Structure formats: C-alpha cells, structure tokens
Amino acid sequence: MADLLGQVRTWIDDDPDPRTAAELTELLQAATGTDEQAAGEARSELADRFSGPLTFGTAGLRGRLGGGPHRMNRAVVIRAAAGLLRYLTDVLGEGVAPVVVIGYDARYRSAEFASDTADVVAAAGGRAWLLPGPLPTPVLAYALRVMNADAGVMVTASHNPAADNGYKVYLGGRVVTDAGQGAQIVPPHDEQIAARIAAVESVAAVPRSAADAEGSRGVRTVLDEEIIEGYLARAAGQGAAAADLRIVHTAMHGVGSAVALEALRRAGFPDVHPVPEQADPDPDFPTVTFPNPEEPGALDLALHLAQQVSADLVIANDPDADRCSAAIPDPAAEGGWRQLTGDEVGALLGEDTARQLSIGSTPTDARTVLASSVVSSRLLGAIAAAHGLEHQVTLTGFKWISRVPHLAFGYEEALGYCTDPEAVRDKDGISAAVALARLASRVKADGGSLQALLDELAVQHGVHATAPVTVRVEDLADIPRLMDHLRHAPPQTLAGSAVTGREDLREGTADLPPTDALVWTTEAGDRVIVRPSGTEPKLKCYLEVVEPVPAAADLGPRRQRAADRLDRLRAEVGAALGL
C-alpha cells in the first residue's frame, strides 16, 4: 500500500490539471484517514486508477475520465501526444517538422485534450492544425487525407457512456504511404508509439508551447470553415434525389447534426426532421442509457417522430457520427417501423456499389474490392462474386477494413460503412447516410422499397439472418475465463446441426493476422464467432444462419425457417455463456 500511495503523490505533483490533482488528493486523504470504510473504498479506487497505464486498444486510448494513469485526463493525453510526436520525429528524421491535424467532439474535456495535443505538437517543432470546433470523426479523417498530414488525432469516445473519453490516432502523409495512408493505427505502429509514451519521464518535462521549447519553430493553427466545406462537397456528391424522401434524423446528442443535415440538403434531401431532444450536443446524453444506435431503445424517439411525420426513412448517427443506423417502414413490426441490422445496410450499400462498378472498363488500379470484417455477414462476399468483384475479409475494426488495397466499399456489422475510401479511410456515418438516402429515393421513384431490395438479395443469395449475443462483464478477468472455457469445451452441435468447423484465430490464418476469436461453423452452414470487444467490457458473439431460397414464392417460409433457427442458435449460445 505504501508503494501505491507513493505513486499517487508523485502523480499529483506532476498533474497539470488542478481538478484531477484535487480529486486524487481527496482520495489520498480518505485512504489514509481514520474512517476504515471510507479508507478501504478510497484505496480500492486508487488501486484501480493506478493499476497501470491506459493502453492502445482500438487505434488509440479510451477510458473513464478522472485522475490517474488508468483514466483519461490531461496528464495522460500530454504523455500520449509527446510519445506520438517522438515517434513521428523518429520516423521522419530530425529536422523534418511533423504535420498533425487534430479534431474533437463535444464530450467533457475533449476541447482541452485537443488543445493540449496541439500545444505539444507545436512545442516539438511540428505544425498543428486544429479543426474549427467540435466536429464528426469523418471530418478529421477527411482533413488528414486532403492536407496530407503525417498524423491525425481525434479526441472522442464515440458511442461510449458519458463518463468516458478517448484519443484516436491515424497515420498518413510521409509516415504511411501504402493503402493504409490515412487510416487508424495498427501494429506495429501502436506498440512503437506506446513505447515512446512509456519513455516520457514526466508531464512537467514535456514542452507544451513553442515558447517553452528552445529553438522550436512549431506552429499551432485553427483551420477555417473551408475544411468543412470540402468535406460536405465530397459527402454530398453529385446529382439530385430521384424522388422526394422524408427523413427523420437523430444525432444521439453528438456532433453530427449540423453536418449531416447540410450534407443531406446538398444531396437533394431538404425534408429532414431532426429529433429535437437529441439534435444538439450534450455530453450527458440524457435521453439514452448508452449513446449507441445499436442499443435497445436508443432509436425510440426517432421512431416515434417518424410515425408522427409519416417519414420514409430514419437515419441515426452515433455521437461522433462515424456510424450510421437506419430504420424503414414495416407494417408487420411493432410501431410500424423496423431497424435494419448493420449487415442489412452493408448488403444494400454493397450491392449498390457493385452495380455501379464496371470491371471491364476500369484500369487495374481502380477501386474494385468490397471488404467486410470477419464477424460481418457472408452476404457481401456472395454479392461481390455475383458481380465479378473481389471480396476481402479483414479483422474487426476499420483500421483493417479501410486499408484494403483497391477498396471500393467496406463495412462492419457494428453500423460502420466506408463509402468513399479515397476521401475518408474510416467509417463515415454521414456519407453513408447520404448514400442510403440516395438509394432509397431511387427505389421509391421506381415504385420499390429498401425492403424489396433486401428481398431480391435473399432470393438471389439465400436468407442471411444475423444477430448478436453480448455478455457485459463487471470484472475484465471474466472475459479470458469465458474464452478459455469455450476453447476447451466447444459445442458439438448448434441449432440441431453438427459443428463441422472450429477455428481458433489466435494463431491467425493465411488471410488474417492473429486475433482473440473463435469461429464455429455447422453442417447446415450456420456460423458463430465469439470474441472480446476491443472497446468495452463485453464478450461479443456473432450469429449467422443461411437459408437457401429456391424460388421467390418460397421467400416467406424460408425467412421464417431462418428466424426460427436463429432464435434456437441464440438460446444455445446464451446457455453456453451462462446467460
């Protein structure tokens, strides 16, 4: 305990933020006080905060706000920025000024973390470009590409709870020059940056303005609105809507509302109704338990408004607007609306992309590859094959999907879509919203619907029914325990069909790098994938049932068969996980 208390005192002395220093001082006083219960609680809290540094996970840092090395705070961010700049300088060579573009959302402390990062860049002799206010993550990814910056930093925790924040890192410019230029970091870059962060002796030793750094010629500049104009022009694209479309949009209390609505307006969709309770940025996310469009109930306000205004389409972005969810009218669904799965939207946008590509008339370096993560539906592979296109499977996360060479479209089932990889090498919920609205308007003009398009795909390629099963844990140690149990006692049958394929992806495959995941396939063609979440304390399972459709008249019964089998699969996987 003495060692822990010593670490706390050292951290407090080095903390640049009076608020987190006071927070830790209060805990330290309680931990050494005479009230045994309060002392025990304070020591437990300090032990958690000092259990180790936040580590680079999905392309950067993410964690709860608060003082200490295992929390998101100014001290952690300044150390991260210093480590990143040391890495950039080592790669580019002494005397070459790194260029870093920095964005931030509207969460608590985001603007401060972005400002600290810009100060560290300038003090290190680099050029820091700050976006002109809280903006969506795709705008940062676009700015990185268009400005040919060496790195990008986005301060956001995306769809995490209000108590969290994060620090997402991209590399480009002169650092990464292959198909991954402008994408989020992957190994070995993350380990190399982490090593340099660990080598930072103290926050006090990190210069934080050009004036503090002897000989620095660094520059810190706030970009003007032109960068947003450029992004909007790209996201809106060319051409008018084929038919009038009434859209309901929710920004989920995030930073996407103004940009998304303007992109839709420029694309020919002026009849957009924002959900008023969720349109403005609010770091408390008061109307939702989790600000994630995937969570049950997150779209309730949007669906209610859609009923009131007789909308054609509901579009939801998560708080940093890199994800996009959609719902369509469905008389058979409760409330008359059905939220599409990420796999369904991925299939719709993938098919639309494939139809627009012409292999015979494109040069060899054209974007003609469709890609999806290993946990996403296999339907996109069937769509690519039907159009004579290549399909590539990647690990989960857009740090992998967006760096696929010759990528034309990529998606993952967790509501992420890359529709313009030349401009934004990341998931982009705003350009995806425009693409989906354009598709919906075209089929409406032809007397059809998005559901009819999904039916056509099912008849052609079979019903691909997918569903998630998620186990949220309090103790992170439960996740490796559950994975170990499943490795040593895998199911022998699933949904009445023998398990004929078992893959442990820890060792990697010919196509995939190593990752902590299990893949089970059955004789009937069903598939279950189990993996820990990379951003949240969850174990995630991905279920897929494939049911052939001999003829269009068989679609209804075959859909029901697939749904019944999926329900059985969900129950069996849940039982195996102790749910």
C-alpha positions in Angstrom: 0.0 0.0 0.0 2.9 2.4 0.7 4.1 2.0 -2.8 0.6 2.8 -4.2 0.3 5.9 -2.0 3.8 7.0 -3.2 2.7 6.6 -6.8 -0.3 8.7 -6.1 1.7 11.5 -4.5 4.2 11.5 -7.4 1.3 11.7 -9.9 -0.4 14.6 -8.1 2.9 16.6 -8.1 3.2 16.1 -11.8 -0.5 16.6 -12.7 -1.0 19.7 -14.9 -4.8 19.9 -14.1 -5.8 21.3 -10.7 -9.2 19.5 -10.9 -7.8 16.0 -11.2 -5.0 16.8 -8.8 -7.6 17.8 -6.2 -9.7 14.7 -7.0 -6.7 12.5 -6.3 -5.7 14.5 -3.2 -9.2 13.9 -1.8 -8.9 10.2 -2.4 -5.5 10.1 -0.9 -6.7 11.8 2.3 -9.6 9.4 2.6 -7.3 6.4 2.0 -5.0 7.5 4.9 -7.8 8.6 7.2 -9.3 7.1 10.3 -12.7 6.1 8.8 -12.0 2.4 7.9 -14.8 2.0 5.5 -14.0 5.3 3.6 -10.3 4.4 3.7 -11.0 0.9 2.2 -13.2 2.4 -0.6 -10.6 5.1 -1.4 -7.7 2.6 -1.5 -9.7 0.3 -3.8 -10.5 3.3 -6.1 -6.8 4.4 -6.2 -5.7 0.8 -6.8 -7.9 0.8 -9.9 -6.8 4.2 -11.1 -3.1 3.2 -10.7 -3.5 -0.4 -11.9 -1.4 0.5 -15.0 -1.5 3.0 -17.8 -4.3 3.0 -20.4 -3.0 1.0 -23.3 -3.5 1.5 -27.0 -6.5 -0.6 -28.0 -8.7 0.2 -31.0 -6.5 2.7 -32.7 -5.6 4.7 -29.5 -6.7 5.3 -25.9 -10.2 5.1 -24.4 -11.3 5.1 -20.8 -13.2 6.8 -18.0 -12.4 10.4 -17.2 -10.6 11.1 -13.9 -7.2 11.4 -12.3 -4.5 8.7 -12.5 -2.7 6.8 -15.2 -5.6 4.4 -15.8 -8.0 7.2 -16.6 -8.4 9.8 -19.4 -7.1 13.1 -18.2 -4.7 15.9 -19.3 -1.6 14.2 -17.9 -2.3 11.0 -19.9 -3.1 13.0 -23.1 0.0 15.1 -22.8 2.1 12.0 -22.4 0.4 10.4 -25.4 0.9 13.4 -27.5 4.6 13.5 -26.5 5.0 9.9 -27.4 3.3 10.3 -30.7 5.5 13.3 -31.6 8.6 11.4 -30.6 7.5 8.5 -32.9 6.8 10.9 -35.8 10.1 12.6 -35.4 12.0 9.3 -35.3 10.3 8.1 -38.5 10.6 11.3 -40.4 14.1 12.2 -39.2 15.4 15.0 -37.2 14.8 18.4 -38.8 11.6 17.3 -40.5 8.6 19.0 -38.9 5.7 16.6 -38.4 2.2 17.8 -39.5 -0.7 16.8 -37.3 -4.4 17.6 -37.7 -6.5 17.4 -34.5 -10.2 17.1 -34.1 -12.5 16.7 -31.1 -16.1 16.0 -30.2 -18.4 17.7 -27.6 -17.6 15.3 -24.7 -16.3 16.6 -21.4 -12.7 17.7 -21.6 -12.5 16.9 -25.4 -11.6 20.5 -26.3 -8.9 20.7 -23.6 -7.3 17.4 -24.7 -7.2 18.6 -28.3 -5.7 21.9 -27.2 -3.0 20.2 -25.2 -2.2 17.9 -28.1 -1.8 21.0 -30.4 0.5 22.6 -27.9 2.7 19.6 -27.6 2.9 19.3 -31.4 3.9 23.0 -31.8 6.4 22.8 -28.9 8.1 19.8 -30.6 8.6 21.9 -33.7 5.6 20.5 -35.6 2.7 22.0 -37.3 -0.6 21.5 -35.5 -3.9 22.1 -37.4 -6.9 22.2 -35.1 -10.4 21.7 -36.6 -12.6 24.8 -36.1 -14.8 23.4 -33.3 -16.5 20.1 -32.2 -17.0 18.1 -35.4 -17.6 14.5 -36.6 -14.8 12.0 -36.7 -15.1 11.6 -40.5 -14.2 15.3 -40.9 -11.0 14.7 -39.1 -10.3 11.6 -41.3 -11.0 13.7 -44.4 -8.8 16.6 -43.2 -5.9 14.2 -42.7 -6.1 13.0 -46.3 -6.8 16.3 -48.0 -4.0 18.1 -46.1 -1.6 15.2 -46.5 -0.8 15.3 -42.7 1.6 12.9 -41.1 -0.9 12.0 -38.3 -4.4 12.7 -37.2 -5.7 12.8 -33.6 -9.5 12.6 -32.9 -10.5 13.2 -29.3 -13.7 11.1 -28.9 -15.1 8.1 -27.1 -17.5 7.6 -30.0 -20.6 5.8 -28.6 -19.2 5.0 -25.1 -21.0 6.2 -22.0 -20.9 9.8 -20.9 -18.1 9.1 -18.3 -15.6 8.1 -21.0 -13.4 9.9 -23.4 -10.8 8.7 -25.9 -7.9 9.5 -28.2 -7.9 8.0 -31.7 -4.8 8.1 -33.8 -4.4 8.0 -37.6 -1.2 8.0 -39.6 -0.7 9.3 -43.2 1.4 11.7 -45.1 5.1 10.8 -45.1 4.7 8.1 -42.4 2.4 5.6 -44.1 2.5 5.6 -47.9 0.6 2.4 -48.8 -3.1 1.7 -48.9 -3.3 2.3 -45.2 -2.4 6.0 -45.6 -4.9 8.0 -43.6 -6.2 5.0 -41.6 -6.2 4.3 -37.9 -3.0 2.9 -36.5 -2.3 -0.9 -36.5 0.6 -3.0 -35.2 3.5 -2.3 -35.1 2.8 1.4 -35.1 0.7 1.2 -31.9 3.4 -0.7 -30.0 6.1 1.7 -31.2 4.0 4.8 -30.1 3.2 3.1 -26.8 6.9 2.5 -26.1 7.6 6.2 -26.6 4.7 7.2 -24.4 6.1 4.9 -21.7 9.5 6.6 -22.0 8.1 10.1 -21.1 9.6 10.8 -17.7 7.1 13.3 -16.5 4.4 15.7 -17.8 6.4 18.6 -16.4 9.3 17.7 -18.7 7.1 17.9 -21.9 7.2 21.3 -23.5 3.6 22.5 -24.3 4.1 25.6 -26.4 6.6 26.7 -28.9 7.7 29.5 -26.5 8.7 26.8 -23.9 10.8 24.8 -26.3 14.2 26.2 -27.1 14.7 26.5 -30.9 11.2 25.4 -31.7 9.7 26.7 -35.0 6.4 24.9 -34.4 3.0 26.3 -35.4 -0.4 25.9 -34.0 -3.3 27.0 -36.3 -7.1 26.7 -36.1 -8.4 25.7 -39.5 -11.2 27.8 -41.0 -14.6 26.6 -42.3 -13.2 25.7 -45.7 -12.2 22.2 -44.4 -15.9 21.6 -43.5 -17.0 22.9 -46.9 -14.6 20.4 -48.6 -15.9 17.5 -46.6 -19.5 18.5 -47.3 -18.9 18.7 -51.1 -17.4 15.2 -51.0 -20.1 13.7 -48.8 -23.0 15.2 -50.7 -21.6 14.1 -54.0 -23.2 14.9 -57.4 -26.7 14.6 -58.7 -30.2 15.3 -57.3 -32.5 12.9 -55.4 -34.6 10.7 -57.7 -37.7 11.1 -55.6 -38.9 13.2 -52.7 -37.9 11.5 -49.4 -38.9 12.4 -45.9 -36.2 11.6 -43.4 -36.0 11.6 -39.6 -32.5 12.1 -38.3 -31.0 11.8 -34.8 -27.5 12.8 -33.8 -27.8 11.0 -30.5 -26.7 14.1 -28.6 -23.5 14.2 -30.6 -21.7 16.5 -33.1 -23.2 15.1 -36.3 -26.5 17.0 -36.6 -25.4 20.2 -38.5 -23.0 18.4 -40.8 -25.4 15.5 -41.6 -28.4 17.8 -42.3 -26.3 20.0 -44.5 -24.9 17.1 -46.4 -28.4 15.6 -47.0 -29.7 19.1 -48.1 -26.9 19.5 -50.6 -27.6 15.9 -51.9 -31.2 16.9 -52.6 -32.9 15.9 -49.3 -34.3 19.1 -47.7 -37.2 17.3 -46.0 -35.3 16.1 -42.9 -36.8 16.2 -39.4 -34.2 16.2 -36.7 -35.2 14.6 -33.3 -35.3 17.8 -31.2 -34.4 16.2 -27.9 -31.2 14.7 -29.4 -30.1 17.2 -32.1 -27.8 19.4 -30.0 -24.5 18.2 -28.5 -24.9 17.2 -24.8 -22.1 15.3 -23.1 -24.5 13.8 -20.6 -26.5 12.0 -23.3 -29.7 12.5 -21.2 -32.2 10.6 -23.3 -30.3 7.3 -23.7 -28.7 4.8 -21.4 -25.9 4.3 -23.9 -25.5 6.7 -26.9 -25.2 3.8 -29.3 -27.8 3.3 -32.1 -27.3 -0.5 -31.6 -28.6 -0.4 -28.1 -32.3 -1.3 -27.5 -34.4 1.8 -27.1 -31.8 4.2 -28.5 -34.0 4.9 -31.6 -37.3 5.2 -29.7 -37.6 9.0 -30.0 -36.6 8.8 -33.7 -39.2 6.1 -34.5 -41.9 8.0 -32.6 -41.2 11.1 -34.7 -41.1 9.1 -37.9 -44.7 7.9 -37.1 -45.8 11.4 -36.5 -44.5 12.9 -39.7 -45.0 9.8 -41.9 -41.4 9.6 -42.8 -39.9 7.3 -45.5 -36.6 6.6 -43.7 -35.0 7.0 -40.3 -31.3 7.7 -40.0 -29.3 7.7 -36.8 -25.7 8.7 -36.2 -23.7 7.9 -33.1 -22.2 10.9 -31.1 -19.1 11.3 -33.3 -21.1 10.5 -36.5 -18.8 7.8 -37.8 -21.6 5.2 -37.5 -25.0 5.1 -39.2 -28.1 3.2 -38.4 -31.4 3.1 -40.4 -35.0 2.1 -39.9 -37.7 1.5 -42.6 -41.5 1.3 -42.5 -42.7 -2.2 -41.8 -46.5 -2.7 -41.1 -45.7 -6.1 -39.5 -43.3 -4.6 -36.9 -44.4 -3.2 -33.6 -44.9 0.6 -34.1 -44.8 0.2 -37.9 -41.0 0.5 -38.1 -38.1 -1.9 -38.2 -34.5 -1.0 -37.5 -32.2 -2.5 -40.1 -29.2 -4.5 -38.9 -25.7 -3.4 -39.8 -25.4 -6.4 -42.1 -28.6 -5.4 -44.0 -27.4 -1.8 -44.6 -24.0 -3.2 -45.6 -25.7 -5.5 -48.1 -27.8 -2.7 -49.5 -24.8 -0.3 -49.9 -22.5 -3.1 -51.1 -25.0 -4.2 -53.8 -25.4 -0.5 -54.9 -21.7 -0.1 -55.1 -21.2 -3.3 -57.0 -23.8 -2.4 -59.6 -22.0 0.9 -60.3 -18.7 -0.7 -60.9 -17.7 -1.9 -64.4 -14.7 -4.2 -64.2 -14.2 -4.3 -68.0 -13.8 -0.6 -68.4 -11.7 0.3 -65.3 -7.9 0.5 -65.0 -6.1 -2.0 -62.9 -5.6 0.4 -60.1 -9.4 1.2 -59.8 -11.3 0.7 -56.6 -13.0 -2.7 -57.3 -12.7 -4.5 -54.0 -15.5 -5.0 -51.5 -14.4 -5.7 -47.9 -16.1 -6.6 -44.6 -14.9 -7.7 -41.2 -14.7 -11.4 -40.3 -17.7 -11.1 -37.9 -19.9 -9.5 -40.6 -22.4 -11.4 -42.8 -21.0 -13.5 -45.6 -23.6 -12.0 -47.9 -21.3 -9.3 -49.1 -18.9 -12.0 -50.4 -21.8 -13.5 -52.4 -22.7 -10.1 -53.8 -19.1 -9.4 -54.9 -18.9 -12.8 -56.6 -22.1 -12.2 -58.5 -20.7 -9.0 -59.9 -17.3 -10.4 -60.7 -15.6 -8.4 -57.9 -13.1 -9.4 -55.3 -14.2 -9.6 -51.7 -11.8 -9.4 -48.8 -12.4 -10.4 -45.2 -10.5 -8.5 -42.5 -10.2 -8.4 -38.8 -12.8 -6.4 -37.0 -12.3 -2.6 -37.0 -11.9 0.0 -39.7 -8.2 0.3 -39.0 -8.1 -3.0 -41.0 -11.1 -2.6 -43.4 -10.1 0.9 -44.7 -6.5 -0.2 -45.6 -7.6 -2.9 -48.0 -5.9 -2.1 -51.4 -8.3 -1.0 -54.2 -11.2 -0.7 -51.7 -14.5 0.5 -53.3 -16.7 -0.2 -50.3 -16.2 -1.7 -46.8 -18.4 -2.3 -43.8 -18.6 -4.0 -40.5 -21.8 -5.2 -38.8 -21.5 -2.6 -36.0 -23.0 0.1 -38.2 -19.8 1.2 -39.8 -19.6 1.9 -43.6 -16.8 3.3 -45.8 -18.5 4.5 -49.0 -15.7 6.9 -50.2 -12.4 5.4 -49.2 -10.4 7.8 -51.4 -11.5 10.7 -49.2 -12.2 9.1 -45.8 -10.3 5.9 -44.9 -12.5 5.2 -42.0 -16.2 4.5 -41.3 -18.3 7.6 -42.1 -21.8 7.8 -40.9 -22.6 11.0 -42.8 -21.5 9.9 -46.3 -23.2 6.5 -45.6 -26.5 8.4 -44.7 -26.3 10.3 -48.0 -25.7 7.0 -49.9 -28.5 5.3 -48.2 -30.9 8.2 -48.8 -30.0 8.3 -52.5 -30.6 4.5 -52.8 -34.0 4.9 -51.0 -35.0 7.7 -53.3 -34.1 5.8 -56.4 -36.1 2.7 -55.5 -39.0 4.9 -54.4 -39.0 6.6 -57.8 -39.3 3.1 -59.4 -42.1 2.1 -57.1 -40.0 -0.1 -54.9 -38.5 0.0 -51.4 -35.4 -0.9 -49.5 -37.2 -4.0 -48.1 -37.9 -5.1 -51.7 -34.2 -4.8 -52.5 -33.4 -6.9 -49.4 -35.9 -9.5 -50.7 -34.2 -9.6 -54.1 -30.9 -10.2 -52.5 -32.4 -13.0 -50.3 -33.9 -14.7 -53.4 -30.6 -14.5 -55.3 -28.2 -15.4 -52.5 -30.3 -17.0 -49.7 -31.6 -15.5 -46.5 -28.7 -14.4 -44.4 -30.1 -13.9 -40.9 -27.7 -12.4 -38.3 -27.9 -11.5 -34.7 -25.6 -10.5 -31.8 -25.3 -12.0 -28.3 -23.5 -9.8 -25.9 -22.2 -10.5 -22.4 -21.3 -7.4 -20.4 -19.0 -8.1 -17.5 -18.0 -6.1 -14.4 -14.7 -7.9 -14.0 -12.5 -7.9 -17.1 -10.9 -11.1 -15.8 -14.2 -12.9 -16.7 -13.5 -12.4 -20.4 -10.4 -14.6 -20.7 -12.0 -17.1 -18.4 -15.0 -17.4 -20.6 -12.9 -17.6 -23.8 -10.7 -20.3 -22.1 -13.9 -22.3 -21.2 -15.2 -22.1 -24.8 -11.8 -23.2 -26.2 -11.7 -26.3 -24.0 -15.4 -27.1 -24.1 -16.8 -26.0 -27.5 -20.3 -27.1 -28.5 -20.7 -30.2 -30.6 -24.0 -29.2 -32.2 -25.7 -25.8 -32.9 -29.3 -25.4 -33.8 -29.6 -29.2 -34.4 -26.7 -29.3 -36.8 -23.3 -30.8 -36.1 -20.4 -28.4 -35.7 -18.0 -29.4 -38.5 -15.6 -26.4 -38.4 -13.7 -25.0 -35.5 -11.1 -22.2 -35.9 -9.1 -20.5 -33.2 -7.9 -17.3 -34.7 -5.2 -16.7 -32.0 -2.7 -18.1 -34.4 -4.0 -16.3 -37.4 -4.8 -17.8 -40.8 -3.5 -17.5 -44.3 -5.7 -14.4 -44.8 -6.0 -12.9 -41.2 -3.4 -11.8 -38.6 -3.8 -13.4 -35.1 -6.8 -12.2 -33.1 -8.6 -13.5 -30.0 -11.6 -15.1 -31.6 -13.3 -18.5 -32.1 -15.2 -19.5 -35.2 -17.6 -22.4 -35.3 -19.5 -23.5 -38.5 -22.1 -26.2 -38.8 -23.1 -28.7 -41.4 -26.1 -26.6 -42.2 -23.9 -23.6 -43.0 -24.6 -21.6 -39.8 -21.8 -19.8 -38.2 -20.9 -18.5 -34.7 -18.0 -16.2 -33.9 -17.0 -15.3 -30.3 -14.6 -12.5 -29.4 -13.9 -9.9 -26.7 -14.9 -6.4 -27.5 -11.9 -4.1 -28.3 -13.5 -1.0 -26.7 -15.9 -2.1 -24.0 -16.1 -4.7 -21.2 -18.0 -7.2 -23.3 -17.8 -10.6 -24.8 -19.5 -10.5 -28.2 -20.9 -13.3 -30.2 -22.0 -13.0 -33.9 -24.6 -15.5 -35.2 -25.4 -16.1 -38.8 -27.9 -18.5 -40.4 -28.0 -19.0 -44.1 -31.3 -20.4 -45.6 -31.4 -21.1 -49.4 -34.4 -19.7 -51.3 -35.3 -22.0 -54.3 -37.8 -19.5 -55.7 -39.3 -16.1 -55.0 -42.5 -17.8 -53.8 -40.5 -19.6 -51.1 -39.1 -16.4 -49.5 -41.6 -16.0 -46.7 -41.4 -19.6 -45.4 -37.6 -19.6 -45.8 -37.3 -16.4 -43.8 -39.4 -17.9 -41.0 -37.2 -21.0 -41.0 -34.1 -18.9 -40.8 -35.6 -16.8 -38.0 -36.6 -19.9 -36.0 -33.1 -21.4 -36.4 -31.5 -18.1 -35.4 -33.6 -18.0 -32.3 -32.5 -21.5 -31.4 -28.9 -20.6 -32.1 -29.2 -17.5 -29.9 -30.6 -19.6 -27.0 -27.9 -22.2 -27.2 -25.1 -19.7 -27.4 -26.6 -17.8 -24.5 -26.8 -21.0 -22.5 -23.1 -21.9 -23.3 -22.2 -18.4 -21.9 -24.3 -18.8 -18.8 -26.9 -16.2 -19.8 
